[in-house]
Amino acid sequence: MLFNSFEYIFAFLPISFLLYFYLNSKRLTDAANGFLVSASLFFYAWWNPDYLPLILLSMLFNYVIGNSLARGSRAGSPSRLWLLWFGIVANIALLGYYKYSDFFIASVNQVLGSSYALPNLLLPLAISFFTFQQIAYLVDSYRRETHEYDFLKYALFVTFFPQLIAGPIVHHKEMMPQFARARNKLINYRHIAGGLFIFSLGLFKKVVIADYFATIATPGFDQATSLSFFEAWATSLAYTFQLYFDFSGYTDMAVGAALLFNIRLPINFNSPYKATNIQDFWRRWHITLSRFLRDYIYIPLGGNRLGELHTYRNLMLTFVIGGLWHGAGWTFICWGFLHGLALVVHRVWQRLGLRMNTYLAWFLTFNFINVTWVFFRAREWSDVGKILYGMAGGNGIVFSDRLTRKIDFFHELATSHPGRFAPIMFDSTHFVMLAMTLYALLKLRNSQELLTAFKPGYRVFFATCALVIYTLLDMSKVSEFLYFNF
């Protein structure tokens, strides 16, 4: 079930809210938690009920392993360590089987010239997210940072529907105390107002902004055989904005829906395109994933404790793994490699004590991110080549007829070099929208800042209503969230 669907907005979410608090008002706490788990599993199964047993078995397995780790003998004992590794490997094996079997076999076929049949497995919804979430739970249990909750409460931690499909990736210790807090069992009208406000903002970001940029990015990546300079830049920038507004819009809706239930999800975005270096970007983009990569991959590998060369190695490994987590393809691995390499370069730059003008640092960071998103989005290497070749001007710098007529300089160039200049496929309004969007991202407050400063009132109420009505009128088209594919 999609957040941006009429079934979710007008049926599932309000019914779940009303029944959950009705049961709590009758002091039926376990029944309320059980209902919320059942509703979340229904939400998950709406997409494809065939994989419902998979998430149930995964939860049961990790609950048993986690409880065993939490109740086990002294910290650091070999038996507990082996049990932890068993749990981690089992989770990775499950993820690897469904997500990477085709990729691995296809790679083997390509290298060896073999023809092993691909299983063509359908990727279970949210498997990447609930696998990482439960691996974190096992490690936290090994560190004795979790308490012994019953299976119902553990299931609520994993399946809570606002964050189940695409995060944020939450920790056991930051979620379970909120569900246990007595005052969170009561309706909080301020939370309802704030939740509806941020949900509406996220819905607008997804339906109106992200889906608009999809109409520019998708033809450029998937349909065009070649792109001119401006077409390629419009395509890459459109995807850069589409991905941000799509995923941050989802996160806003997740935060808003959770707040209706008096649950605060962790921040996942903090104006990432304002970043002035690559480290700053990863402190702002998909923050809960960055936290997971740091705490459960980078630091266990040794972090920065073993000298500079080992630190560079650990950065590269962490981001290659992060790239592979996003998708089973060499383009994802290359994307992770490039970001790991950029972090190494940034660290060397800092160690040398070098400085850069802030505006230049932002310009280089933003364009590096924009270019690397091409690898992230491309389905094939040929798509990467097509976009980057066009961005470099390989197919000519192409202006619109209207522009060439208005500006004599461009007109003379176009008429004297007809092979290099031709009409552009994208309307000039697209570039205006791209420029306005970039300006808004750099100058306006982000969703989290707006929620922090939120104060209920008539102005906010009417503004939210206008936003919702405008968005609902634009919801006739079919769209999906990009991160559902990861």
C-alpha positions in Angstrom: 0.0 0.0 0.0 1.4 3.4 -1.0 1.4 6.4 1.3 0.2 8.5 -1.7 -2.9 6.4 -2.3 -6.5 7.1 -1.5 -6.8 3.8 0.3 -4.1 4.7 2.7 -5.0 8.3 3.3 -8.8 7.9 3.7 -9.2 4.3 4.9 -6.1 2.5 6.4 -4.5 5.4 8.3 -7.7 6.8 10.0 -9.1 3.4 10.8 -5.8 2.2 12.3 -5.5 5.4 14.3 -9.1 5.3 15.7 -9.0 1.6 16.6 -5.5 1.7 18.2 -6.5 4.6 20.6 -10.0 3.1 21.2 -8.4 -0.1 22.5 -5.9 1.9 24.6 -8.8 4.0 26.0 -10.2 0.7 27.3 -6.8 -0.2 28.8 -6.4 -3.1 26.4 -2.7 -2.3 25.8 -1.7 -5.7 24.5 -4.8 -5.8 22.3 -3.9 -2.3 20.9 -0.3 -3.4 20.2 -1.6 -6.6 18.6 -3.9 -4.7 16.5 -1.1 -2.3 15.4 1.1 -5.3 14.4 -1.8 -6.9 12.5 -2.5 -3.6 10.7 1.2 -3.3 9.8 1.3 -6.8 8.5 -1.9 -6.1 6.4 -0.2 -3.0 5.1 2.9 -5.1 4.2 0.8 -7.9 2.6 -1.2 -5.5 0.5 1.7 -5.3 -1.9 2.3 -9.1 -2.2 0.9 -11.5 0.5 3.2 -14.3 -0.7 6.1 -12.8 1.2 4.2 -12.3 4.5 5.6 -15.7 5.9 9.1 -14.5 5.1 9.0 -11.4 7.3 7.2 -13.4 10.1 9.9 -16.1 10.1 12.6 -13.4 10.0 11.2 -11.7 13.0 10.8 -15.0 15.0 14.4 -16.0 14.2 15.9 -12.7 15.2 13.8 -12.5 18.3 15.0 -15.8 19.5 18.6 -15.1 18.7 18.4 -11.6 20.2 16.9 -12.8 23.4 19.5 -15.5 23.7 22.3 -12.9 23.2 20.7 -10.6 25.8 20.4 -13.4 28.4 23.7 -15.1 27.6 26.8 -15.4 29.6 29.5 -12.8 30.1 30.1 -10.3 27.4 32.7 -11.3 24.8 32.3 -15.1 25.5 33.0 -17.2 22.5 29.5 -18.8 22.5 27.8 -15.4 22.4 30.1 -14.2 19.7 29.5 -17.3 17.6 25.7 -16.9 18.1 25.9 -13.2 17.0 27.8 -14.2 13.9 25.3 -17.0 13.2 22.5 -14.5 13.4 24.2 -11.9 11.2 25.2 -14.4 8.5 21.7 -15.9 8.4 20.2 -12.4 7.8 22.8 -11.6 5.1 22.2 -15.0 3.5 18.5 -14.3 3.3 19.0 -10.9 1.8 21.7 -12.2 -0.5 19.5 -15.0 -1.8 16.6 -12.8 -2.8 18.4 -9.7 -3.8 21.7 -10.9 -5.3 21.2 -14.3 -6.7 20.5 -13.1 -10.2 23.4 -10.6 -10.1 25.9 -13.2 -8.9 24.9 -15.8 -11.4 24.8 -13.3 -14.2 28.3 -12.1 -13.3 29.6 -15.6 -13.2 28.1 -16.3 -16.6 29.7 -13.2 -18.0 33.2 -14.0 -16.6 33.2 -17.7 -17.3 31.1 -17.7 -20.4 28.7 -20.1 -18.7 24.9 -20.2 -19.1 23.6 -21.0 -15.6 19.8 -20.2 -15.4 18.8 -17.1 -13.5 16.2 -17.8 -10.7 14.5 -14.4 -11.5 13.4 -14.0 -7.9 11.0 -11.2 -7.0 12.6 -9.0 -4.4 10.5 -9.1 -1.2 9.3 -5.6 -0.2 11.4 -3.9 2.4 13.8 -6.8 2.9 16.8 -4.5 2.8 15.4 -2.3 5.5 14.0 -4.9 7.9 17.2 -7.0 7.5 19.5 -4.1 8.5 17.2 -3.1 11.3 17.3 -6.6 12.8 21.0 -7.0 12.3 21.4 -3.8 14.4 19.1 -5.4 17.0 21.3 -8.5 17.2 24.4 -6.4 17.7 22.7 -4.2 20.3 21.6 -7.4 22.1 25.1 -8.7 22.1 26.3 -5.4 23.6 23.4 -5.7 26.2 21.8 -2.5 25.0 18.4 -4.0 24.6 15.9 -5.3 27.1 13.9 -8.5 27.0 10.5 -7.7 25.4 7.9 -10.2 24.5 7.5 -11.2 20.8 4.5 -9.0 20.4 6.5 -5.9 21.3 9.4 -7.0 19.2 7.0 -7.5 16.2 5.7 -4.0 16.8 9.3 -2.7 16.7 10.0 -4.3 13.3 6.6 -4.0 11.6 5.4 -0.5 12.7 4.0 0.5 9.3 5.2 4.1 8.9 8.8 3.0 8.9 8.5 -0.6 7.7 8.8 -0.3 3.9 11.6 2.3 3.5 12.8 3.4 6.9 14.1 5.4 8.6 16.2 2.5 10.0 15.4 2.6 13.7 17.1 1.2 16.8 15.3 -0.9 19.3 16.3 1.3 22.2 14.9 4.5 20.6 11.5 2.9 19.7 10.4 0.5 22.4 10.5 3.1 25.3 8.1 5.3 23.2 5.6 2.4 22.8 5.8 1.6 26.5 5.3 5.2 27.7 1.9 5.5 29.3 1.1 9.0 28.0 1.7 7.8 24.5 -1.4 5.7 24.8 -3.5 8.8 24.9 -4.5 10.9 21.9 -2.3 14.0 21.7 -4.0 16.7 19.6 -0.8 18.7 19.2 0.9 15.6 17.8 -2.1 15.1 15.5 -1.8 18.6 14.2 2.0 18.3 13.7 1.7 14.9 12.1 -0.9 15.9 9.6 1.1 19.0 8.7 4.3 17.1 8.0 2.5 14.3 6.3 0.8 16.8 4.0 4.1 18.4 3.2 5.7 15.0 2.4 2.7 14.1 0.2 3.1 17.4 -1.7 6.9 16.8 -2.1 6.2 13.3 -3.5 3.2 13.8 -5.7 3.7 17.3 -7.0 7.5 17.9 -7.0 9.1 14.4 -7.3 6.7 13.1 -9.8 7.1 16.2 -11.9 10.8 15.8 -12.1 10.3 12.1 -13.0 8.7 13.3 -16.2 12.0 14.8 -17.2 14.4 12.2 -15.8 12.7 9.1 -17.0 12.6 9.9 -20.7 16.2 11.0 -20.6 17.5 7.9 -18.9 15.2 5.2 -20.4 14.0 6.4 -23.7 16.4 8.8 -25.4 19.2 7.3 -27.5 21.4 10.3 -27.2 21.3 13.6 -25.3 22.7 17.0 -26.0 24.4 19.1 -23.4 21.4 20.8 -21.9 19.2 17.6 -22.3 21.8 15.6 -20.3 22.1 18.2 -17.6 18.4 18.5 -17.3 18.1 14.8 -17.0 20.7 14.4 -14.3 19.5 17.4 -12.3 15.9 16.2 -12.6 16.8 12.9 -11.1 18.9 14.5 -8.4 15.8 16.4 -7.3 13.4 13.6 -8.0 15.3 11.2 -5.7 15.5 13.7 -2.9 11.9 14.8 -3.0 10.7 11.2 -3.4 12.6 9.8 -0.5 12.4 12.8 1.8 8.7 13.1 1.0 8.3 9.4 2.0 10.2 10.1 5.2 8.1 13.1 6.0 4.9 11.0 5.5 6.4 8.3 7.7 7.3 10.9 10.4 3.9 12.4 10.2 2.0 9.1 10.4 4.1 7.9 13.3 3.5 11.2 15.2 -0.2 10.5 15.0 0.5 7.5 17.2 2.8 9.6 19.5 5.9 8.0 18.1 8.9 10.2 17.0 11.0 8.6 14.2 14.6 9.7 13.9 15.6 12.5 11.5 16.6 11.1 8.1 17.3 14.2 6.0 18.7 17.6 6.9 19.0 19.7 3.7 21.7 17.4 2.1 22.1 19.6 -1.0 23.4 22.4 1.2 26.5 20.2 2.0 29.9 21.8 1.4 31.9 18.5 1.4 31.1 14.8 1.0 31.4 14.1 4.7 28.8 16.8 5.4 26.5 15.3 2.7 26.5 11.9 4.4 25.7 13.6 7.7 22.6 15.1 6.1 21.5 12.4 3.6 19.6 9.2 4.7 21.0 9.8 8.2 19.8 6.6 9.7 21.6 4.6 6.9 24.8 6.6 7.5 24.5 5.8 11.2 24.1 2.1 10.5 27.1 2.0 8.1 29.2 3.9 10.6 28.2 1.9 13.8 27.9 -1.6 12.3 30.4 -1.7 9.5 32.9 1.2 9.6 33.7 1.1 13.3 33.8 -2.8 13.6 36.2 -2.8 10.6 38.5 -0.6 12.8 37.2 2.8 11.9 40.1 5.3 12.2 41.9 3.6 15.0 44.4 1.6 13.0 46.2 4.4 11.1 45.4 6.3 7.9 45.8 3.5 5.3 43.4 1.3 7.3 41.0 4.2 7.7 41.0 4.7 3.9 40.4 1.0 3.4 37.6 1.0 5.9 35.9 4.0 4.2 36.1 2.3 0.8 34.8 -1.0 2.1 31.9 0.7 4.0 30.7 2.6 1.0 31.1 -0.2 -1.5 28.9 -2.3 0.8 26.5 0.6 1.1 26.4 0.8 -2.7 25.8 -2.9 -3.0 23.0 -2.7 -0.3 21.2 -0.2 -2.5 21.1 -2.5 -5.5 22.4 -5.7 -7.1 24.4 -4.2 -9.9 27.9 -3.0 -10.8 26.6 0.6 -11.3 25.6 0.6 -7.6 29.0 -0.7 -6.6 30.6 1.9 -8.7 28.5 4.6 -7.1 29.5 3.4 -3.6 33.2 3.2 -4.7 33.1 6.8 -6.0 31.6 8.1 -2.7 34.2 6.1 -0.7 36.9 7.5 -2.8 35.6 11.1 -2.4 35.6 10.6 1.4 39.2 9.4 1.2 40.2 12.5 -0.8 38.3 14.7 1.7 40.2 13.1 4.6 43.5 13.6 2.9 42.6 17.2 2.1 41.8 17.8 5.8 45.1 16.2 7.0 47.0 18.5 4.6 45.3 21.4 6.2 44.0 22.7 2.9 41.1 25.1 2.7 38.6 26.0 0.0 36.1 28.9 -0.6 32.7 27.9 0.8 30.8 28.6 -2.5 33.3 26.7 -4.5 33.2 23.8 -2.0 29.4 23.7 -2.3 29.6 23.8 -6.1 32.0 20.9 -6.4 30.2 18.9 -3.8 26.8 19.3 -5.4 28.1 18.5 -8.9 29.9 15.5 -7.7 26.7 14.2 -6.1 24.7 15.0 -9.2 27.2 13.1 -11.5 27.3 10.1 -9.2 23.5 9.9 -9.0 23.8 9.0 -12.8 25.5 5.7 -11.8 22.8 5.2 -9.1 19.9 5.7 -11.6 21.3 4.1 -14.7 20.0 0.6 -15.6 22.9 -0.2 -17.8 26.5 1.1 -18.3 25.3 2.4 -21.7 22.9 4.7 -19.9 25.8 6.0 -17.8 27.8 6.7 -20.9 24.9 8.3 -22.7 24.2 10.8 -19.9 27.9 11.6 -19.0 28.8 12.0 -22.7 25.9 14.4 -23.2 26.8 16.3 -20.0 30.4 16.8 -21.3 29.0 18.2 -24.6 29.8 15.3 -26.7 26.6 15.6 -28.7 26.7 19.4 -29.0 25.5 22.3 -27.0 21.9 22.6 -28.1 19.7 25.7 -27.7 16.0 26.2 -28.3 14.7 28.0 -31.4 13.2 30.8 -29.3 16.5 31.4 -27.5 18.5 31.5 -30.6 16.1 34.0 -32.2 16.2 36.2 -29.1 20.0 36.2 -28.6 21.9 37.1 -31.8 25.1 35.5 -30.5 23.5 32.1 -30.1 21.7 32.6 -33.4 24.9 33.2 -35.3 26.5 30.2 -33.7 23.5 28.0 -34.5 23.4 29.1 -38.2 27.1 28.8 -38.7 27.4 25.4 -37.0 24.1 23.6 -37.8 25.6 20.2 -37.0 26.4 21.2 -33.4 23.3 23.2 -32.5 19.6 22.1 -32.8 16.3 22.5 -30.9 16.3 21.1 -27.4 13.7 18.4 -26.5 13.1 19.9 -23.0 11.0 23.0 -22.7 12.7 26.0 -21.1 10.2 25.9 -18.2 12.0 22.7 -17.0 15.2 24.7 -16.5 13.2 27.4 -14.6 11.8 24.8 -12.4 15.2 23.2 -11.8 16.6 26.6 -10.8 13.7 27.5 -8.6 13.9 24.1 -6.9 17.7 24.4 -6.2 17.1 27.9 -4.8 14.4 26.6 -2.5 16.5 23.8 -1.3 19.3 26.1 -0.4 17.3 29.0 1.1 14.2 27.6 2.7 13.8 25.7 5.9 13.6 21.9 5.6 10.8 19.7 6.9 12.4 18.9 10.2 13.0 22.6 10.9 9.4 23.4 10.0 8.1 20.6 12.3 10.3 21.8 15.2 9.0 25.3 14.8 5.4 24.1 14.2 2.7 26.0 16.1 -1.0 25.1 15.4 -3.1 27.9 14.2 -5.6 29.0 11.6 -3.0 30.1 9.1 -1.2 26.7 9.3 -4.6 24.9 9.2 -5.7 26.7 6.0 -2.3 26.4 4.4 -2.2 22.7 5.1 -5.7 22.2 3.7 -4.7 24.1 0.5 -1.6 21.9 0.2 -3.7 18.7 0.6 -6.4 19.7 -1.8 -3.9 20.7 -4.5 -2.0 17.4 -4.0 -5.1 15.3 -4.0 -6.1 16.8 -7.4 -2.8 15.7 -8.8 -3.0 12.1 -7.5 -4.7 10.5 -10.5 -1.4 9.4 -12.0 0.3 6.1 -11.0 3.6 6.5 -9.1 5.7 4.5 -6.8 8.4 5.5 -4.3 11.9 5.0 -5.7 13.3 3.5 -2.5 10.8 0.7 -2.6 13.2 -0.8 -5.2 16.1 -1.0 -2.8 
